[in-house]
């Protein structure tokens, strides 16, 4: 089997990750809009999918960071990339299964970092780039988002204090449609680029592209379509946690949270920061609870989510390293194929486990609206 066939398998696996990223992160954009009744769930998810597609074409700065800014491309092979993707996908699906809004971005980066260290050692990692472009934004972004959203929430309630509750809710629900759309656009701009960067890294490792090359158009297009489809098909479990698990959200809070998230993600994307949209969205939602007098933040839920964030990078890295160990132990193309077959088995097991809990999954809409929820489509195995 030629390197080109292995490259094709790696590209397909990367697009599979992009798909899981879409349904894992739908809640980042639309949870608050659905929770406040600004948008029906199906329309919200369809809008999010469309705008993720558009957003993927707006910038390539984050893709460049992933492709060349975190690891020494001269020491990366297709086996390393395949193993890293395995680590990212497995962690992504496990956290999706349990409705934990962990970071898809950090799962992917962790998987690649882990497989690279296993293959070439710690000197193959560009630690300064990892710290400045990934770790520091991960720490600071939810804090900044919370502060901005808290200030925005307080300001919106002050501006609208002369309005009746009904008029306030109606007006801000309309505003939420626009702000939620901006979050989806921002999500496509930042998150779709991460898979573009990994595929570009694989193309560089294969010798198809030179080191430092930008993502080709076909990579941009396929990644945009994959994340868009994933967004439309799934996301209901994480939406429930973000939309109702942290704070009881009213429409002014929803608009403040979404506006804060969109502004921070778009600004970070322009600088090439590989930001976690989950961290930003969660920080914004918590901020709305801090900015509204009498609102209650469920800190126990926030604490569990923060714990998942801390473990995402190292956990995905361990899986990525283990996947590389398996592939390298077998050797050659066969090792990569075995790795991907194991990944398919794990994905299938998680898929069937998700079907076992389908009742809760399908009742998300009913919990919010008091109506009978239609059966939501299950995400396809990737």
TORLUMRO-162225 format. One line per 4 residues: their letters; for each residue y, x, z of C-alpha. Coordinates in steps of 0.05 Angstrom, whole numbers, always signed. Example, Ala and Ser with C-alpha at 12.3 -4.5 7.8 and 13.67 -1.06 7.14 Angstrom:
AS	-90/+246/+156; -21/+273/+143;
This chain:
XXXX	+0/+0/+0; +67/+30/-21; +129/+40/+21; +163/-15/-19;
XXXX	+111/-65/+4; +122/-43/+77; +197/-49/+66; +187/-120/+40;
XXXX	+147/-138/+103; +201/-109/+147; +255/-148/+110; +216/-213/+117;
XXXX	+206/-199/+192; +281/-185/+200; +298/-251/+166; +248/-284/+214;
XXXX	+288/-255/+272; +352/-281/+240; +320/-349/+237; +302/-347/+311;
XXXX	+372/-323/+326; +399/-386/+293; +359/-436/+333; +365/-395/+397;
XXXX	+441/-392/+394; +459/-462/+368; +479/-481/+439; +533/-428/+441;
XXXX	+574/-467/+391; +556/-539/+401; +532/-550/+473; +600/-570/+501;
XXXX	+616/-616/+442; +551/-653/+449; +558/-656/+525; +626/-689/+522;
XXXX	+607/-736/+466; +654/-705/+415; +598/-698/+365; +529/-730/+358;
XXXX	+474/-677/+366; +448/-679/+294; +517/-676/+263; +537/-620/+310;
XXXX	+477/-578/+293; +485/-590/+218; +558/-569/+221; +539/-507/+261;
XXXX	+488/-488/+209; +537/-495/+152; +591/-454/+187; +543/-400/+207;
XXXX	+529/-393/+133; +602/-386/+116; +617/-339/+175; +565/-289/+153;
XXXX	+607/-271/+93; +672/-256/+131; +660/-185/+156; +612/-126/+154;
XXXX	+639/-85/+213; +583/-106/+261; +530/-94/+208; +556/-23/+200;
XXXX	+551/-12/+276; +478/-34/+277; +459/+5/+214; +490/+72/+231;
XXXX	+527/+69/+298; +470/+65/+348; +414/+110/+324; +406/+173/+283;
XXXX	+385/+143/+216; +351/+209/+196; +300/+199/+251; +286/+126/+237;
XXXX	+226/+103/+196; +203/+35/+171; +152/+35/+227; +208/+43/+278;
XXXX	+247/-14/+249; +186/-60/+246; +168/-45/+318; +240/-57/+340;
XXXX	+240/-124/+306; +176/-143/+341; +209/-129/+408; +270/-170/+391;
XXXX	+232/-230/+364; +183/-235/+421; +237/-233/+475; +280/-282/+435;
XXXX	+224/-333/+430; +202/-327/+502; +273/-340/+528; +281/-397/+478;
XXXX	+216/-428/+503; +242/-430/+574; +313/-452/+554; +345/-387/+578;
XXXX	+409/-370/+540; +394/-296/+536; +425/-252/+483; +391/-250/+415;
XXXX	+436/-192/+398; +414/-151/+457; +341/-169/+444; +346/-141/+374;
XXXX	+385/-79/+395; +338/-67/+454; +277/-71/+409; +305/-21/+360;
XXXX	+328/+26/+415; +260/+23/+449; +220/+37/+385; +268/+94/+366;
XXXX	+260/+128/+434; +185/+120/+430; +185/+152/+361; +237/+207/+367;
XXXX	+260/+212/+439; +326/+197/+473; +365/+246/+431; +357/+198/+371;
XXXX	+402/+147/+405; +477/+151/+397; +491/+137/+470; +567/+136/+463;
XXXX	+562/+83/+408; +512/+43/+449; +557/+45/+510; +623/+30/+475;
XXXX	+598/-20/+423; +544/-57/+463; +540/-45/+538; +614/-48/+556;
XXXX	+627/-110/+514; +566/-142/+547; +596/-130/+616; +668/-147/+600;
XXXX	+662/-204/+549; +638/-259/+597; +691/-240/+648; +747/-241/+597;
XXXX	+720/-306/+567; +718/-338/+636; +790/-318/+652; +817/-341/+585;
XXXX	+779/-408/+589; +801/-419/+661; +874/-408/+642; +866/-452/+580;
XXXX	+833/-508/+620; +888/-508/+673; +941/-508/+618; +909/-566/+580;
XXXX	+904/-609/+642; +977/-594/+658; +1000/-612/+588; +961/-677/+588;
XXXX	+972/-698/+660; +1017/-757/+639; +962/-786/+595; +910/-836/+617;
XXXX	+839/-811/+624; +818/-850/+562; +874/-822/+519; +861/-752/+543;
XXXX	+786/-755/+529; +797/-785/+459; +849/-734/+439; +811/-673/+463;
XXXX	+746/-697/+434; +779/-695/+366; +806/-626/+382; +736/-604/+402;
XXXX	+709/-615/+333; +755/-562/+306; +744/-513/+363; +668/-521/+360;
XXXX	+670/-507/+285; +708/-443/+299; +654/-420/+347; +601/-431/+295;
XXXX	+642/-393/+244; +650/-336/+294; +576/-336/+310; +558/-328/+237;
XXXX	+609/-272/+231; +580/-232/+290; +507/-250/+297; +484/-254/+224;
XXXX	+512/-184/+214; +463/-155/+265; +404/-172/+221; +442/-147/+160;
XXXX	+450/-81/+197; +376/-76/+213; +355/-90/+141; +407/-39/+118;
XXXX	+377/+10/+168; +308/-3/+138; +335/+9/+68; +365/+75/+91;
XXXX	+300/+95/+125; +263/+80/+60; +312/+121/+19; +335/+60/-20;
XXXX	+407/+69/+7; +444/+130/+30; +463/+139/+103; +526/+101/+120;
XXXX	+519/+51/+63; +543/-21/+70; +496/-80/+66; +482/-101/-6;
XXXX	+502/-172/-27; +430/-197/-28; +422/-176/+45; +485/-213/+64;
XXXX	+463/-276/+28; +392/-278/+54; +414/-265/+126; +467/-319/+121;
XXXX	+416/-370/+96; +364/-351/+148; +411/-358/+208; +439/-423/+179;
XXXX	+370/-454/+172; +350/-432/+241; +413/-463/+270; +399/-529/+237;
XXXX	+325/-533/+255; +327/-517/+329; +368/-500/+391; +358/-562/+434;
XXXX	+328/-527/+495; +386/-478/+503; +437/-532/+487; +413/-570/+548;
XXXX	+423/-511/+595; +492/-493/+569; +517/-564/+559; +498/-593/+626;
XXXX	+466/-539/+668; +528/-499/+687; +587/-546/+695; +598/-621/+685;
XXXX	+644/-614/+625; +700/-660/+603; +732/-657/+534; +793/-614/+554;
XXXX	+745/-564/+585; +702/-565/+523; +760/-550/+478; +784/-494/+523;
XXXX	+715/-463/+526; +704/-465/+451; +773/-439/+435; +764/-381/+483;
XXXX	+695/-364/+455; +717/-367/+382; +779/-323/+394; +740/-269/+431;
XXXX	+681/-267/+383; +725/-264/+321; +769/-209/+350; +708/-168/+372;
XXXX	+675/-175/+303; +736/-145/+270; +727/-82/+313; +652/-78/+300;
XXXX	+631/-95/+371; +560/-122/+373; +579/-177/+421; +532/-227/+453;
XXXX	+557/-296/+434; +513/-324/+490; +550/-282/+542; +617/-304/+515;
XXXX	+600/-378/+511; +571/-378/+581; +631/-342/+610; +677/-392/+576;
XXXX	+639/-451/+604; +640/-422/+674; +715/-410/+666; +727/-483/+651;
XXXX	+696/-500/+718; +742/-450/+753; +804/-477/+716; +794/-551/+733;
XXXX	+810/-573/+803; +750/-603/+837; +700/-580/+785; +634/-551/+810;
XXXX	+603/-490/+779; +527/-485/+789; +525/-412/+809; +450/-413/+819;
XXXX	+440/-429/+745; +492/-377/+725; +456/-326/+769; +389/-338/+735;
XXXX	+422/-331/+667; +457/-266/+687; +389/-239/+711; +360/-254/+642;
XXXX	+418/-217/+610; +406/-155/+653; +333/-153/+634; +341/-168/+560;
XXXX	+357/-98/+534; +304/-61/+574; +251/-115/+565; +259/-118/+490;
XXXX	+261/-42/+489; +194/-38/+525; +163/-87/+476; +192/-48/+418;
XXXX	+165/+17/+447; +96/-14/+457; +96/-41/+386; +113/+28/+360;
XXXX	+57/+58/+402; +7/+10/+371; +31/+22/+300; +34/+98/+308;
XXXX	-34/+100/+342; -66/+65/+282; -23/+104/+234; +9/+92/+166;
XXXX	+17/+25/+132; -42/-5/+169; -5/+6/+235; +55/-33/+211;
XXXX	+11/-89/+184; -28/-95/+250; +38/-96/+289; +63/-154/+246;
XXXX	-3/-191/+252; +0/-185/+328; +71/-211/+325; +49/-272/+284;
XXXX	-5/-288/+336; +45/-284/+392; +95/-327/+354; +41/-379/+340;
XXXX	+22/-381/+414; +95/-392/+434; +102/-446/+380; +42/-485/+405;
XXXX	+65/-477/+477; +132/-507/+457; +96/-567/+427; +61/-578/+493;
XXXX	+129/-590/+526; +155/-632/+468; +171/-692/+511; +226/-656/+549;
XXXX	+250/-624/+485; +258/-691/+450; +294/-725/+508; +355/-680/+508;
XXXX	+395/-732/+470; +371/-788/+515; +392/-751/+578; +463/-745/+551;
XXXX	+473/-813/+518; +426/-860/+555; +392/-877/+490; +323/-864/+463;
XXXX	+324/-795/+431; +295/-786/+361; +242/-733/+354; +277/-668/+340;
XXXX	+245/-621/+289; +205/-564/+318; +224/-493/+296; +176/-465/+246;
XX	+134/-405/+263; +163/-341/+234;
